[in-house]
């Protein structure tokens, strides 16, 4: 029955069957985020040959292993740099870049701010589980202050990044945040991000019960998903709350959107090339 159900799934064509079962730990949220991403692609009716997946290193880097799209599995932190080259070479492609919080915000932080600054038409999906899950549970740039980690047994002393604020401040023209609990909302946000012409950034608050949860009194995936349910608010509700009331809340939904296709990087770059070629002809 399980085999028949998988074959009957409309998402079957997007999967590389030989890669299964996945390497992800029981309760990991990456599979939920990947499912939302695939349903968004299906909902948009994108040609499979026009979608490119670019991943880096980390738990989320294995997404590419299981998906039947063209793509590139790059080095740690460099996914957006590779994706930029692909998009410049062929602007008609839908280039989607799933990353982890450590991959994107630590070693890849510089690439994040410059991809956002350029406003290049990429869809960055950052699955934020607040830890380095693959390498033993070290703290990452998004680990909460006082959160416990393999490298912070007495609590993290650093302030965490708000990734959405970083992306918006650097110039991203679409910014949103979802969770693996609110999966239908997450799918809608990814649809909007792919449709948007410019740099789109979607943060996915995800659970890692094995490395982060068990160290922080959230020992199961259910505990972590319930935490998401209780601690998320919409931008509208957040606007009515005081800073103290917002202290332990996560704001989810569409946080920022600026429609300006003429500011998209590959569009402006193509105009520059055409002007340069025109001058060359006259010279």
C-alpha positions in Angstrom: 0.0 0.0 0.0 2.8 2.4 0.9 4.5 1.8 -2.5 1.2 2.3 -4.3 0.6 5.6 -2.4 4.0 6.9 -3.4 3.5 6.1 -7.1 0.1 7.8 -7.0 1.5 11.0 -5.5 1.5 14.0 -7.9 4.9 14.8 -6.4 6.4 11.5 -7.5 7.9 13.0 -10.7 10.0 15.4 -8.6 11.7 12.7 -6.5 14.8 10.6 -7.1 13.6 7.3 -5.7 17.0 5.5 -5.4 18.0 8.1 -2.8 15.4 7.0 -0.3 15.2 6.6 2.7 16.6 9.9 3.6 19.5 10.4 6.0 17.5 12.9 8.1 16.9 12.1 11.7 13.5 11.1 13.0 11.4 14.2 13.5 13.6 16.5 11.4 11.7 19.4 9.8 13.6 19.4 6.5 11.3 16.9 4.9 8.3 19.0 5.7 10.0 22.1 4.3 11.0 20.2 1.1 7.4 18.9 0.7 6.1 22.5 0.9 8.6 23.6 -1.7 7.6 20.8 -4.1 3.9 21.5 -3.7 4.7 25.2 -4.5 6.5 24.2 -7.7 3.6 21.9 -8.6 1.0 24.6 -7.8 2.8 27.1 -10.1 2.9 24.5 -12.9 6.6 25.1 -13.5 8.4 23.1 -16.2 10.6 20.7 -14.4 13.5 21.4 -16.8 13.3 25.1 -16.0 13.9 24.6 -12.2 17.4 24.4 -10.8 18.1 23.5 -7.2 21.4 24.7 -5.6 22.4 23.5 -2.2 25.4 23.9 0.1 26.7 21.7 2.9 24.8 20.6 6.0 21.6 18.7 6.7 19.6 20.8 4.2 22.4 20.2 1.6 21.1 16.7 1.1 17.8 18.0 -0.4 19.3 17.9 -3.8 20.0 14.2 -3.5 16.3 13.4 -3.4 14.9 15.8 -6.0 14.7 15.2 -9.7 15.8 18.6 -10.9 19.0 19.9 -12.5 21.1 21.5 -9.9 24.4 21.9 -8.1 25.6 20.6 -4.7 28.2 23.2 -3.7 30.5 23.8 -0.9 29.7 25.2 2.5 28.2 28.7 2.4 28.6 29.1 -1.4 25.2 28.1 -2.6 24.1 31.7 -3.4 27.3 32.4 -5.2 26.8 29.4 -7.5 23.1 30.3 -7.9 24.1 33.8 -9.0 26.3 32.4 -11.8 23.5 30.1 -13.0 20.9 32.8 -13.0 23.2 35.2 -14.9 24.0 32.5 -17.5 20.3 31.7 -18.1 17.9 34.3 -16.6 14.8 32.3 -17.7 15.5 29.6 -15.1 13.8 29.4 -11.7 16.8 29.0 -9.4 15.8 27.8 -5.9 18.4 27.8 -3.1 17.6 25.7 0.0 20.1 26.3 2.8 20.5 25.8 6.5 21.0 28.6 9.0 24.7 27.8 9.5 25.3 27.4 5.8 23.6 30.7 4.9 24.2 33.0 7.9 27.7 32.0 9.0 30.3 31.1 6.3 27.7 32.1 3.7 26.6 35.4 5.3 28.6 37.5 2.9 27.0 35.8 -0.1 23.6 36.4 1.5 23.9 40.1 1.9 25.4 40.6 -1.6 22.7 38.5 -3.3 20.1 40.5 -1.5 21.9 43.8 -2.3 22.0 42.9 -6.0 18.3 41.9 -5.9 19.0 39.0 -8.2 16.0 36.9 -9.0 16.8 33.9 -6.8 14.5 32.2 -4.3 16.5 31.6 -1.0 14.8 29.2 1.4 16.6 29.0 4.7 15.6 26.1 6.9 16.5 27.5 10.4 16.8 24.8 13.0 19.0 27.0 15.2 21.9 24.6 15.3 24.6 22.8 13.2 22.7 19.5 13.1 24.9 17.5 10.9 28.2 18.0 12.7 27.1 17.5 16.3 24.8 20.4 17.5 27.2 23.3 17.7 25.6 26.7 18.1 24.9 28.7 15.0 24.3 32.4 14.2 20.5 31.8 15.0 20.8 29.9 18.2 18.9 31.8 20.8 20.7 33.7 23.6 21.2 31.2 26.5 20.3 28.3 24.2 22.3 25.1 24.9 24.5 23.6 22.3 27.4 21.1 22.1 29.7 24.2 22.0 27.6 26.1 24.5 27.0 23.7 27.4 26.2 26.6 29.8 24.2 28.6 27.3 24.9 30.7 24.1 26.3 34.1 25.0 25.9 35.6 21.5 23.0 37.5 20.2 21.2 35.6 17.3 20.6 37.0 13.9 17.1 37.8 12.8 17.6 36.5 9.3 14.6 38.2 7.8 15.8 41.6 9.1 19.3 40.9 7.7 17.9 40.0 4.3 15.5 43.0 4.1 18.2 45.4 5.4 20.6 44.2 2.7 18.1 44.8 -0.1 15.9 41.7 -0.6 12.7 42.7 -2.3 10.6 39.8 -0.9 11.0 38.6 2.7 8.8 36.1 4.5 8.9 33.7 7.4 7.0 30.4 7.9 7.3 27.3 10.1 7.1 23.6 9.6 4.0 23.6 11.8 2.1 26.1 9.6 2.8 24.1 6.5 -0.1 25.4 4.3 1.0 29.0 5.0 4.6 28.0 4.2 3.6 26.6 0.8 1.8 29.9 0.0 4.8 31.9 1.0 7.1 29.8 -1.2 4.7 30.2 -4.2 4.8 34.0 -3.7 8.6 34.0 -3.4 9.1 32.0 -6.6 6.7 34.3 -8.5 8.4 37.4 -7.2 10.9 39.1 -9.6 13.9 39.9 -7.5 15.7 38.4 -4.5 13.2 36.4 -2.4 14.1 35.2 1.1 11.9 32.7 3.0 13.0 31.7 6.5 11.5 28.4 7.6 11.6 27.9 11.4 12.2 24.2 11.7 12.7 21.5 14.4 15.8 19.6 15.2 14.8 17.4 18.2 18.0 15.3 18.1 20.6 18.0 18.3 18.8 21.2 19.5 15.6 20.0 21.1 17.0 17.4 23.5 19.4 19.9 24.9 16.7 22.6 25.4 13.8 20.9 27.1 12.1 20.1 23.8 13.0 16.4 23.4 10.6 15.4 20.7 9.5 16.8 17.3 6.0 17.1 18.7 7.3 19.3 21.5 9.1 21.5 19.0 6.1 21.8 16.7 3.8 22.7 19.6 6.4 25.4 20.6 6.0 26.8 17.0 2.2 26.7 17.3 2.3 28.6 20.7 5.0 31.2 19.9 4.1 32.5 16.4 2.1 35.6 15.6 1.1 37.4 12.4 2.6 40.8 11.5 -0.8 42.3 12.2 -0.9 40.9 15.8 2.8 41.7 16.3 2.0 45.4 15.5 -0.3 45.6 18.5 2.1 44.0 21.0 4.7 45.7 23.2 8.4 44.8 22.9 8.1 42.8 26.1 5.1 40.9 24.8 7.0 40.1 21.6 10.1 38.9 23.4 9.4 35.2 23.0 7.3 35.4 19.8 8.2 34.6 16.2 6.5 36.8 13.5 5.4 34.7 10.6 3.9 35.6 7.2 4.8 38.0 4.4 7.1 40.6 6.1 8.2 42.7 3.2 7.5 42.9 -0.6 8.5 45.5 -3.1 7.4 45.1 -6.7 10.1 46.6 -8.9 11.1 44.1 -11.7 13.1 46.8 -13.4 15.5 46.8 -10.4 16.2 43.0 -10.8 19.8 42.3 -11.4 19.8 40.1 -14.5 17.4 42.6 -16.2 19.7 45.5 -15.5 22.8 43.5 -16.5 21.2 42.6 -19.8 20.5 46.3 -20.4 24.1 47.1 -19.7 25.3 44.5 -22.1 23.0 45.8 -24.8 24.3 49.4 -24.3 27.9 48.2 -24.4 27.3 46.2 -27.6 25.6 49.3 -29.1 28.6 51.4 -28.4 30.9 48.8 -29.9 29.0 48.9 -33.1 29.2 52.7 -33.5 32.9 52.7 -32.6 
